[in-house]
Amino acid sequence: MGKNVLALLLALVGIVVIDQNLKSIFLDGYRYYGEVIDLILVYNKGVAFSMLSFLDEWLKWLQLVVMAVVLAYVIRLNKRCYMIPVGMLLGAGLSNVYDRFVHGGVVDYVYWHYKFDFAVFNFADVMINVSVGILLLLHWKPQWCSQLDSNQ
């Protein structure tokens, strides 16, 4: 169990460090305006596409509770195959929640506007989607998880 939790924690810390460093570039004033994407500073008060912004200050506490439940579940489950993707998921989530506490909203900076307007997002948002994709693959291909966990 110790190596499994260590893998989770390393993934979590790695994502937080990368994400917060990227966000600091935009907090320091960097901007780029291009034909396909703009790199601009936006504070998102909600979650994806600003949903749940009506929860205001309660949103960050609700997110912390959900992340604590996920962490407790995956540690209790103790399956090696889930540790890194869940660490990525929790690291990205914690980095965004940190923004809510420090900046009053999530620091977003990538705005895709080529042929259609898309949401403004950040590295943590991408890592949330990647980690959920990995978890779905592991669910649909349980033999991959079995192979990883048999080496435990």
Sequence and secondary structure as in RCSB ss.txt:
>XXXX:A:sequence
MGKNVLALLLALVGIVVIDQNLKSIFLDGYRYYGEVIDLILVYNKGVAFSMLSFLDEWLKWLQLVVMAVVLAYVI
RLNKRCYMIPVGMLLGAGLSNVYDRFVHGGVVDYVYWHYKFDFAVFNFADVMINVSVGILLLLHWKPQWCSQLDS
NQ
>XXXX:A:secstr
 HHHHHHHHHHHHHHHHHHHHHHHHHHTT  EE SSEEEEEEEESSSGGGTTGGGTTHHHHHHHHHHHHHHHHHH
HHT HHHHHHHHHHHHHHHHHHHHHHHHSSEEEEEEE SSS   EE HHHHHHHHHHHHHHHHHH HHHHHHHHH
T 
